[in-house]
């Protein structure tokens, strides 16, 4: 029997929306995206959309959240523009645009976060009996998970469905691809031999889930330590870990792979505290006393056994002050951003830029927090988003769709929305550490 869907509604989620989500979870079992009789987007439109629309209509007239999804309901986005994955992206981008700047409404924030998680669950759901392709039989058609249970790579079945190669797999053989694990973590290899990496990952599954939870919390805010470990040194370590990655809580693959790496390289909580304290200029003797090891030599040994990429106490590799080559697209993009935004992008103290749909430009600083730094016209903002769409590689083809782009400079992630996905053009640039 398939387990009942569980969506954790946030504490301050609007009561009407939370109730609708609970009802949705109770009823969702027979529904799927492929079914005509039990359409998942139909259930979403019947239960979730009215509850959320009622909530938005009840917001104060001056609340900018009232402009969310102008002239488009969730159900219309799902049916017309590409599914629940799109809804998840729009909610993700909108959530940051609203709550990181001038909409400090905890209920609004947690209502959107609850719906974003629900959209992600709908995106991942597969029918009990998938429709068969011409090349499939009832025996070969299977329900599979998108990501491996132990890391952020696609399961073998998902990888094959997406047209990616699976190591060692021969399409002419009768080998069965795993629906739960990637090639690296499947219980047995295709030749029948046991996989030791599966056994190790299985033993440390609870540790993996703990690491993933901490990384997800830290990804919510890159301006300060925020991993919710209860220890300031551990929080600082996770802050450093994600400092070089421009990731968000919804970047499932990145976060799961980072959690896997911490487990595989035996980066224990004690090692994390030692590295964080050493980074903060604690002496070896002080660290030994704080973490409860016998001597400074034991601290030095723990540091020496830590993977170099996590040695934040050491100076970065490479030549300081080395000139950086700037492409024509990079230079043009900086020109389009304007002086205020481009200066903020070059400031090492700035971690994120956000343009709201009202044209206000905001910057989040490590020391000063979020502050307004200027404004852009709607036409200038649209020009920036369309330029990024046409000149930098990304996963979508349309300038109107939500864009998520890895910029080829500043280790930055660019996200953008154009109408009808937002009331006006909005974008964000989240920087990685240099």
HELIX and SHEET records of a PDB file:
HELIX    1   1 UNK A   15  UNK A   27  1                                  13    
HELIX    2   2 UNK A   28  UNK A   30  5                                   3    
HELIX    3   3 UNK A   40  UNK A   44  1                                   5    
HELIX    4   4 UNK A   45  UNK A   49  3                                   5    
HELIX    5   5 UNK A   50  UNK A   57  1                                   8    
HELIX    6   6 UNK A   64  UNK A   67  5                                   4    
HELIX    7   7 UNK A   74  UNK A   81  1                                   8    
HELIX    8   8 UNK A   84  UNK A   99  1                                  16    
HELIX    9   9 UNK A  106  UNK A  124  1                                  19    
HELIX   10  10 UNK A  156  UNK A  161  1                                   6    
HELIX   11  11 UNK A  183  UNK A  185  5                                   3    
HELIX   12  12 UNK A  196  UNK A  203  1                                   8    
HELIX   13  13 UNK A  205  UNK A  219  1                                  15    
HELIX   14  14 UNK A  232  UNK A  243  1                                  12    
HELIX   15  15 UNK A  252  UNK A  264  1                                  13    
HELIX   16  16 UNK A  269  UNK A  279  1                                  11    
HELIX   17  17 UNK A  284  UNK A  291  1                                   8    
HELIX   18  18 UNK A  296  UNK A  304  1                                   9    
HELIX   19  19 UNK A  308  UNK A  310  5                                   3    
HELIX   20  20 UNK A  328  UNK A  346  1                                  19    
HELIX   21  21 UNK A  378  UNK A  391  1                                  14    
SHEET    1   A 6 UNK A 369  UNK A 375  0                                        
SHEET    2   A 6 UNK A 360  UNK A 365 -1                                        
SHEET    3   A 6 UNK A 350  UNK A 355 -1                                        
SHEET    4   A 6 UNK A 426  UNK A 430 -1                                        
SHEET    5   A 6 UNK A 413  UNK A 417 -1                                        
SHEET    6   A 6 UNK A 403  UNK A 406 -1                                        
END                                                                             
